[in-house]
Amino acid sequence: MALATLAVTIGAASAQTGSTTSAEWKIDGGPNQTETVITSGVLWSKPESGEPTVFVMACIMDRLSLWFGRDRVFDADAAEVTYRIDGGPPHSVSMSALESKRTFGLLDAETAKPFLDQVVGGRTLDVLLRDKDTVLIEASFDISRMREAYDIVVQPCGKQDVKP
């Protein structure tokens, strides 16, 4: 499955680079080993946020998605996400757990694109993911250079007419 392949890629990037203090997105694109077309942008949280968290936007077979995750497995099927852009007012969205139970995401363009459109112009993104009363993930991201990744991953997604 394409998401599993991408998860392995993200895990390998984590092992190689760890978290980053910059706003640099790691961009990958093109067909993977199974000829599934994947373009992704990966950004790691700031170290002071505790355990490194990954913020991923991906176009997999012309389908846009985004997710937040860590190396640990969570015992939750979904998370309520509260996020702030540049320290502004809080916004909320529900995210489903992916198969691996290591990540929570918005898995279709109808939910992922509005979120990405909203945060792309910001400088910082603070996220808090909860399951009932349990904090699952709390992280801060420097998204000041997100436009570059957005233009490569999000803008062309859904316009390539990729066949499965």
C-alpha positions in Angstrom: 0.0 0.0 0.0 1.3 3.5 -0.9 0.8 4.9 2.7 2.8 2.0 4.1 5.6 2.7 1.7 5.5 6.4 2.5 5.5 5.6 6.3 8.7 3.5 5.8 10.2 6.4 3.9 9.4 8.8 6.7 10.8 6.4 9.3 14.0 6.2 7.3 14.2 9.9 7.1 13.7 10.2 10.8 16.5 7.8 11.5 18.9 9.7 9.2 18.1 13.3 10.1 16.1 13.4 13.3 14.2 16.5 14.0 15.1 19.8 12.5 15.1 23.4 13.8 14.6 25.0 10.4 11.6 25.3 8.2 13.0 23.0 5.6 10.6 20.6 4.0 11.9 17.3 2.7 10.3 16.8 -0.7 10.1 13.4 -2.4 8.4 12.8 -5.7 7.8 10.4 -8.5 6.9 6.7 -8.7 7.9 4.4 -5.8 8.9 0.8 -6.1 5.3 -0.3 -6.9 4.9 2.5 -9.6 2.5 4.3 -7.3 3.0 8.1 -7.9 3.7 9.8 -4.6 4.8 13.3 -4.0 5.2 14.3 -0.4 6.5 17.1 1.8 7.8 16.2 5.3 8.5 18.7 8.1 9.7 17.8 11.6 8.7 19.6 14.7 11.0 21.9 16.7 13.1 20.0 19.3 11.7 22.0 22.2 8.3 20.4 21.6 9.5 17.1 23.1 9.4 14.0 21.1 9.8 14.8 17.4 6.6 14.9 15.4 6.2 14.8 11.6 3.8 16.9 9.6 3.3 15.3 6.1 1.3 16.5 3.1 1.1 13.9 0.3 -0.3 13.4 -3.1 -0.6 9.6 -3.6 -2.0 8.5 -6.9 -3.4 12.0 -7.4 -5.2 12.0 -3.9 -4.3 14.7 -1.4 -3.9 13.9 2.3 -2.0 15.2 5.3 -1.1 13.8 8.7 0.8 14.2 12.0 2.7 11.4 13.5 5.4 10.0 15.8 7.4 6.8 16.0 5.2 5.4 18.8 2.0 3.5 18.4 -1.2 5.2 19.9 -4.2 3.4 21.4 -6.7 5.7 19.6 -8.8 5.5 16.5 -9.2 9.2 16.1 -8.0 12.5 17.6 -9.5 15.9 18.1 -6.9 18.4 16.8 -6.7 21.9 18.1 -4.3 24.1 16.1 -3.1 27.7 16.1 -1.5 29.6 13.2 1.0 32.3 14.3 -0.5 32.1 17.9 -3.9 33.2 16.7 -7.3 31.8 17.7 -7.7 28.1 18.1 -9.3 26.0 15.3 -10.4 22.4 15.6 -10.6 19.4 13.3 -11.1 15.6 13.8 -8.5 13.3 12.4 -8.6 9.6 11.9 -5.8 7.3 12.9 -4.1 5.6 10.0 -3.6 1.8 9.9 -0.2 2.0 11.7 -1.8 3.8 14.7 1.3 6.1 14.6 -0.3 8.9 12.7 -3.6 10.9 12.5 -4.7 12.5 9.3 -7.1 14.0 6.9 -7.2 11.5 4.1 -9.0 13.2 1.3 -8.8 16.5 -0.6 -12.1 17.7 0.7 -10.7 17.9 4.3 -6.9 18.1 3.7 -6.9 21.0 1.2 -8.9 23.5 3.3 -6.5 22.8 6.2 -3.4 23.2 4.1 -4.8 26.3 2.4 -5.4 27.9 5.8 -2.0 27.2 7.2 0.2 27.8 4.1 0.7 31.5 4.7 1.6 31.2 8.3 4.9 31.3 10.1 4.2 28.9 13.0 1.8 26.0 13.5 1.0 24.7 17.0 -1.0 21.5 17.2 -2.5 19.6 20.1 -4.0 16.1 19.4 -6.2 14.6 22.0 -8.2 11.4 22.5 -10.8 12.1 25.1 -8.7 13.5 28.0 -5.4 12.2 26.9 -2.9 14.4 25.0 -1.5 12.3 22.2 0.7 14.8 20.4 1.7 18.4 21.2 4.1 20.0 18.7 5.2 23.3 17.1 6.2 23.7 13.5 8.1 26.5 11.7 5.9 26.6 8.5 7.4 29.9 7.2 8.7 28.1 4.1 5.7 25.9 3.5 4.7 27.6 0.3 7.5 25.9 -1.6 6.3 22.4 -0.5 2.7 23.4 -1.0 3.3 24.4 -4.6 5.0 21.1 -5.4 2.7 18.7 -3.5 -0.7 20.3 -3.2 -1.2 22.5 -6.2 -0.8 19.8 -8.9 -2.5 17.1 -6.9 -5.7 15.8 -8.5 -4.8 17.3 -11.9 -2.5 14.6 -13.2 -5.2 12.0 -14.2 -3.1 9.2 -12.7 -4.5 5.7 -13.3 -4.2 3.1 -10.5 
